[in-house]
Amino acid sequence: GENVEQHPSTLSVQEGDSAVIKCTYSDSASNYFPWYKQELGKGPQLIIDIRSNVGEKKDQRIAVTLNKTAKHFSLHITETQPEDSAVYFCAASIGGPLNDRSGGYQKVTFGTGTKLQVIP
Amino acid sequence: KAGVTQTPRYLIKTRGQQVTLSCSPISGHRSVSWYQQTPGQGLQFLFEYFSETQRNKGNFPGRFSGRQFSNSRSEMNVSTLELGDSALYLCASRGSGRGWTDTQYFGPGTRLTVL
């Protein structure tokens, strides 16, 4: 099955600096790569995602890059703020169409998480 | 739109008991997935339901089961609870019934403690 490795497990940065979290996956059939942020006592919140036909995606201070050949993808947060402190999870997903005819399926494998601390 | 809701938020049970957790997906979403989150094992997939049918299943024993109703609401049941079942159980919904819809949205979770 799919295996997703995530590094580092903890990351401390000064406010205003950049943070980078890296993930590798094993199954070349994976075609969707979301990133989630989880704050204490809450469920994971989607912050950005990328599909396998795209190499890079950016949303304000957050960007994700994907290298299909090397099977790795990364999350970049620029100008970090204290409210960015949380646990971040990457995931690799293999999915099929979700409709009544085919039924659909999705197999999602999560990384082990990175605890990001932004120091004011 | 309201997000994914889960009830109850907290549960305390004893070994051998059974428990039922409930999840209401985002309006219009027809797929519901369940995950178990523990410090040691991380986020692990339990199962996914779509149109009242289980479409996919993770590697968990048969004590873990689920179902989905015609309104897309889902319940998860764990029978004969063990100490190791203590975890945050997360529900995620996706899809609007049109083709490819990969994006999952998570609820706040139900924190289950087994004593």
Boltz contact constraints between the chains, C-beta under 6 A:
constraints:
  - contact:
      token1: [A, 32]
      token2: [B, 102]
      max_distance: 6.0
  - contact:
      token1: [A, 42]
      token2: [B, 108]
      max_distance: 6.0
  - contact:
      token1: [A, 43]
      token2: [B, 90]
      max_distance: 6.0
  - contact:
      token1: [A, 43]
      token2: [B, 106]
      max_distance: 6.0
  - contact:
      token1: [A, 43]
      token2: [B, 107]
      max_distance: 6.0
  - contact:
      token1: [A, 43]
      token2: [B, 108]
      max_distance: 6.0
  - contact:
      token1: [A, 43]
      token2: [B, 109]
      max_distance: 6.0
  - contact:
      token1: [A, 44]
      token2: [B, 106]
      max_distance: 6.0
  - contact:
      token1: [A, 93]
      token2: [B, 102]
      max_distance: 6.0
  - contact:
      token1: [A, 95]
      token2: [B, 102]
      max_distance: 6.0
  - contact:
      token1: [A, 97]
      token2: [B, 99]
      max_distance: 6.0
  - contact:
      token1: [A, 97]
      token2: [B, 100]
      max_distance: 6.0
  - contact:
      token1: [A, 98]
      token2: [B, 31]
      max_distance: 6.0
  - contact:
      token1: [A, 98]
      token2: [B, 95]
      max_distance: 6.0
  - contact:
      token1: [A, 98]
      token2: [B, 101]
      max_distance: 6.0
  - contact:
      token1: [A, 103]
      token2: [B, 55]
      max_distance: 6.0
  - contact:
      token1: [A, 104]
      token2: [B, 50]
      max_distance: 6.0
  - contact:
      token1: [A, 105]
      token2: [B, 55]
      max_distance: 6.0
  - contact:
      token1: [A, 105]
      token2: [B, 56]
      max_distance: 6.0
  - contact:
      token1: [A, 110]
      token2: [B, 43]
      max_distance: 6.0
  - contact:
      token1: [A, 112]
      token2: [B, 42]
      max_distance: 6.0
